[in-house]
Amino acid sequence: MKPASRRCPSTCLLALVSTLALSQAGDIIKLKSGEKLDGKIIKKTATEVSIEVQIGKIKDTKNILLKDIVEVIEATPDQFEAAELAKLVPVADGLSDNAYQKIITEKLEVFLKKYPVSKQKKDVEAVLATYTEELSKAKGGSKKIEGKWVLPAELVWNAYNIEARLKRVELQKLLLASETDSTKVATAYRLLGELELEKSASVETVAAIEAMKKALPGLEATLDRLILEQPIKVKNRMENNKSLSPDERKKVEAALKEEEANLKLLQEEDKKIKLALVAFSEYDLKSLTDAKAAVQKEIARLGKLDLVKLKEAATTFQTGLKNFSEKAYLNAQRNFEDAAKVFLKEPFVKERAELAKKAAAEALRAANEANAAKPNPVQADLKSADAKAK
């Protein structure tokens, strides 16, 4: 049997199977070569058929000659609509109760009313079951993060790490997006700065540092390219401005001044939270060279961190938070004091240690008072004997 933490509910499995089936729903063109194209037919002529197919995140149109086609199978409207609904699973993180309900009433239930005898009915009902189940969990106070549900109790005792996790998830999304937009790394770095400033003792901050260590060399390479391209971009911008009318030129100049002002504002904000890498512009050479120097320093700084030690201490701190929530105050005190030896500049860790120490002392005092109030068995027997003798 699979461990409970990895077991998938029946509705989850059904929705997953349905999604796999529905993802193939569409018009199908079978070719003499044995190839099969699955998509949406957008045009037919006397000599060819045009079909739109999905290749990863890109849609591509293929024009197929009739002489190369063996069979054309056209999907029904309900198949196309069901295929779109299948994309709703797996459900995105962080949906509100209203968002769940809106998808249920405005999409899933609408389909079932519109196509009561559709062959896709069971598939859509499986998606509906998934949304209904998750809505119930959300209403119960649970929160889904990275596809896993965090129970209300943990949202309270582990709030420090949960808040950090949300930022770390956003940071990693930005790093993933940086594959097509390398400047996203700089935005992700800002989140790392916030995590190190506000949640330095979190296991999530350590994970964010690990991710950023891998990404910063790529940002350095991007800055190298931007530095080389900057003079050309500035020259092209000036050349383009010459061809503008006086009114258009004024608008462009005003926009450039606003751009410069926004850059300075962002840089000031970054410096306030003590970010090493501040905002930069592809048209501002100094900001680019400063950014490159900052990235090099950050690569060196992060490389010197003992991430194994940090992770162990952060895990100990998280264990302390759980122990404290379970009133194991003495254990929590030890956990917090051990973590404080590593996270010297994190006031929250020290605060927790002091709080646990006071709670442990109070619990011990209460236990001693309770024991003192209990009657002594020997004295009780003597009193009973005296009473009988009288």
TAQUI-V973356 format. One record per residue. N is the residue number from 1. RES is the residue in one letter. SS is DSSP state (h for helix, s for strand, l for the rest). OMEGA is omega as a letter, one per 40 degrees, with the letter a starting at -180 (999 if undefined). NEAR is the number of other C-alpha atoms within 8 Angstrom. Layout:
BEGIN
[[N/RES/SS/OMEGA/NEAR] [N/RES/SS/OMEGA/NEAR]]
END
This chain:
BEGIN
[[1/M/l/i/2] [2/K/l/i/5] [3/P/l/a/6] [4/A/h/a/5] [5/S/h/a/4] [6/R/h/a/6] [7/R/l/a/7] [8/C/l/i/6] [9/P/l/a/6] [10/S/h/i/6] [11/T/h/i/9] [12/C/h/a/9] [13/L/h/a/9] [14/L/h/i/9] [15/A/h/i/13] [16/L/h/i/10] [17/V/h/a/8] [18/S/h/i/13] [19/T/h/i/13] [20/L/h/a/8] [21/A/h/a/8] [22/L/h/a/12] [23/S/l/i/9] [24/Q/l/a/8] [25/A/l/i/13] [26/G/l/i/12] [27/D/s/a/12] [28/I/s/i/13] [29/I/s/i/12] [30/K/s/a/12] [31/L/s/i/11] [32/K/l/a/8] [33/S/l/a/5] [34/G/l/i/6] [35/E/l/i/7] [36/K/s/i/8] [37/L/s/a/8] [38/D/s/a/11] [39/G/s/i/12] [40/K/s/i/10] [41/I/s/a/11] [42/I/s/a/7] [43/K/s/i/7] [44/K/s/i/8] [45/T/l/a/6] [46/A/l/a/4] [47/T/l/a/7] [48/E/s/i/10] [49/V/s/i/12] [50/S/s/a/12] [51/I/s/i/13] [52/E/s/a/12] [53/V/s/i/12] [54/Q/s/i/9] [55/I/s/a/7] [56/G/l/i/5] [57/K/l/a/5] [58/I/s/i/6] [59/K/s/a/9] [60/D/s/i/8] [61/T/s/i/8] [62/K/s/i/8] [63/N/s/a/8] [64/I/s/i/10] [65/L/s/a/9] [66/L/h/a/8] [67/K/h/a/5] [68/D/h/a/9] [69/I/s/i/12] [70/V/s/a/8] [71/E/s/i/7] [72/V/s/i/9] [73/I/s/a/7] [74/E/l/a/8] [75/A/l/i/10] [76/T/l/a/6] [77/P/h/a/6] [78/D/h/i/9] [79/Q/h/i/12] [80/F/h/a/11] [81/E/h/i/9] [82/A/h/i/14] [83/A/h/i/14] [84/E/h/i/8] [85/L/h/i/12] [86/A/h/a/13] [87/K/l/i/9] [88/L/l/i/9] [89/V/l/e/11] [90/P/l/a/6] [91/V/l/i/7] [92/A/l/i/8] [93/D/l/i/8] [94/G/l/i/7] [95/L/l/i/8] [96/S/l/i/7] [97/D/h/a/9] [98/N/h/a/7] [99/A/h/i/8] [100/Y/h/a/12] [101/Q/h/a/9] [102/K/h/i/9] [103/I/h/i/9] [104/I/h/a/12] [105/T/h/a/9] [106/E/h/a/8] [107/K/h/a/10] [108/L/h/i/14] [109/E/h/i/10] [110/V/h/i/9] [111/F/h/a/11] [112/L/h/i/11] [113/K/h/a/7] [114/K/h/a/6] [115/Y/l/a/9] [116/P/l/a/7] [117/V/l/a/5] [118/S/l/i/7] [119/K/l/a/5] [120/Q/l/a/9] [121/K/h/a/11] [122/K/h/i/7] [123/D/h/a/12] [124/V/h/i/15] [125/E/h/i/10] [126/A/h/i/12] [127/V/h/i/15] [128/L/h/i/11] [129/A/h/i/9] [130/T/h/a/11] [131/Y/h/i/11] [132/T/h/i/10] [133/E/h/a/8] [134/E/h/i/8] [135/L/h/i/11] [136/S/h/i/8] [137/K/h/a/10] [138/A/h/i/11] [139/K/h/i/8] [140/G/l/i/7] [141/G/l/i/8] [142/S/l/a/12] [143/K/s/a/12] [144/K/s/i/10] [145/I/s/a/10] [146/E/l/i/6] [147/G/l/a/8] [148/K/s/a/6] [149/W/s/i/8] [150/V/s/a/10] [151/L/l/a/9] [152/P/h/a/10] [153/A/h/a/6] [154/E/h/i/9] [155/L/h/i/12] [156/V/h/a/7] [157/W/h/a/9] [158/N/l/a/11] [159/A/h/a/9] [160/Y/h/a/8] [161/N/h/i/12] [162/I/h/i/9] [163/E/h/i/8] [164/A/h/a/13] [165/R/h/a/10] [166/L/h/i/9] [167/K/h/i/10] [168/R/h/i/14] [169/V/h/i/9] [170/E/h/i/9] [171/L/h/a/13] [172/Q/h/i/11] [173/K/h/i/8] [174/L/h/i/12] [175/L/h/i/12] [176/L/h/i/7] [177/A/h/a/10] [178/S/l/i/11] [179/E/l/i/7] [180/T/l/i/5] [181/D/l/a/7] [182/S/l/a/11] [183/T/l/i/9] [184/K/h/a/11] [185/V/h/i/13] [186/A/h/i/10] [187/T/h/i/9] [188/A/h/a/13] [189/Y/h/i/11] [190/R/h/i/10] [191/L/h/i/11] [192/L/h/i/14] [193/G/h/i/11] [194/E/h/i/10] [195/L/h/a/12] [196/E/h/a/9] [197/L/h/a/8] [198/E/h/a/6] [199/K/l/a/13] [200/S/l/a/11] [201/A/l/a/13] [202/S/l/i/14] [203/V/h/i/11] [204/E/h/i/10] [205/T/h/i/16] [206/V/h/i/12] [207/A/h/i/9] [208/A/h/i/12] [209/I/h/i/10] [210/E/h/a/9] [211/A/h/a/9] [212/M/h/i/10] [213/K/h/a/11] [214/K/h/a/8] [215/A/h/a/10] [216/L/h/i/11] [217/P/h/i/9] [218/G/h/i/9] [219/L/h/i/13] [220/E/h/i/11] [221/A/h/i/8] [222/T/h/a/10] [223/L/h/i/12] [224/D/h/a/9] [225/R/h/a/8] [226/L/h/i/10] [227/I/h/i/12] [228/L/h/a/7] [229/E/h/a/8] [230/Q/h/a/12] [231/P/h/a/9] [232/I/h/a/7] [233/K/h/i/9] [234/V/h/i/9] [235/K/h/i/8] [236/N/h/i/8] [237/R/h/i/8] [238/M/h/i/8] [239/E/h/i/8] [240/N/h/a/8] [241/N/h/a/9] [242/K/h/a/7] [243/S/l/a/6] [244/L/l/i/9] [245/S/l/i/6] [246/P/h/a/6] [247/D/h/i/7] [248/E/h/a/8] [249/R/h/i/11] [250/K/h/i/8] [251/K/h/a/8] [252/V/h/i/9] [253/E/h/i/8] [254/A/h/i/8] [255/A/h/i/8] [256/L/h/i/8] [257/K/h/i/8] [258/E/h/i/8] [259/E/h/i/8] [260/E/h/i/8] [261/A/h/i/8] [262/N/h/i/8] [263/L/h/i/11] [264/K/h/i/8] [265/L/h/i/8] [266/L/h/i/10] [267/Q/h/i/11] [268/E/h/i/8] [269/E/h/i/8] [270/D/h/a/13] [271/K/h/i/10] [272/K/h/i/7] [273/I/l/i/9] [274/K/l/i/7] [275/L/l/i/10] [276/A/l/i/8] [277/L/l/a/10] [278/V/l/a/10] [279/A/l/i/11] [280/F/l/i/10] [281/S/l/a/9] [282/E/l/i/9] [283/Y/l/a/8] [284/D/l/a/9] [285/L/h/a/10] [286/K/h/a/6] [287/S/h/i/10] [288/L/h/a/14] [289/T/h/i/10] [290/D/h/a/8] [291/A/h/i/13] [292/K/h/i/11] [293/A/h/i/8] [294/A/h/i/10] [295/V/h/i/13] [296/Q/h/i/9] [297/K/h/a/8] [298/E/h/i/9] [299/I/h/i/11] [300/A/h/a/8] [301/R/h/a/8] [302/L/h/i/9] [303/G/h/a/7] [304/K/h/a/6] [305/L/l/i/6] [306/D/l/a/6] [307/L/h/i/8] [308/V/h/i/6] [309/K/h/i/7] [310/L/h/a/11] [311/K/h/i/10] [312/E/h/a/8] [313/A/h/i/13] [314/A/h/i/12] [315/T/h/i/10] [316/T/h/i/12] [317/F/h/i/15] [318/Q/h/i/12] [319/T/h/i/10] [320/G/h/i/14] [321/L/h/i/11] [322/K/h/i/11] [323/N/h/i/12] [324/F/h/a/12] [325/S/h/i/8] [326/E/l/i/6] [327/K/l/i/6] [328/A/l/a/9] [329/Y/h/a/12] [330/L/h/i/9] [331/N/h/i/10] [332/A/h/i/16] [333/Q/h/i/15] [334/R/h/i/10] [335/N/h/a/12] [336/F/h/a/15] [337/E/h/i/11] [338/D/h/a/11] [339/A/h/a/14] [340/A/h/i/11] [341/K/l/a/7] [342/V/l/a/8] [343/F/l/a/11] [344/L/l/a/7] [345/K/l/a/4] [346/E/l/a/11] [347/P/h/a/7] [348/F/h/i/6] [349/V/h/i/14] [350/K/h/i/11] [351/E/h/i/8] [352/R/h/i/10] [353/A/h/i/13] [354/E/h/a/9] [355/L/h/i/8] [356/A/h/i/13] [357/K/h/i/11] [358/K/h/a/8] [359/A/h/i/9] [360/A/h/i/11] [361/A/h/i/8] [362/E/h/i/8] [363/A/h/i/8] [364/L/h/i/8] [365/R/h/a/8] [366/A/h/i/8] [367/A/h/i/8] [368/N/h/i/8] [369/E/h/i/8] [370/A/h/i/8] [371/N/h/a/7] [372/A/h/a/7] [373/A/h/a/6] [374/K/l/i/6] [375/P/l/i/7] [376/N/l/a/6] [377/P/h/a/6] [378/V/h/i/6] [379/Q/h/i/8] [380/A/h/i/9] [381/D/h/i/8] [382/L/h/i/8] [383/K/h/i/8] [384/S/h/i/8] [385/A/h/i/8] [386/D/h/a/8] [387/A/h/a/7] [388/K/h/a/6] [389/A/h/i/5] [390/K/l/999/4]]
END
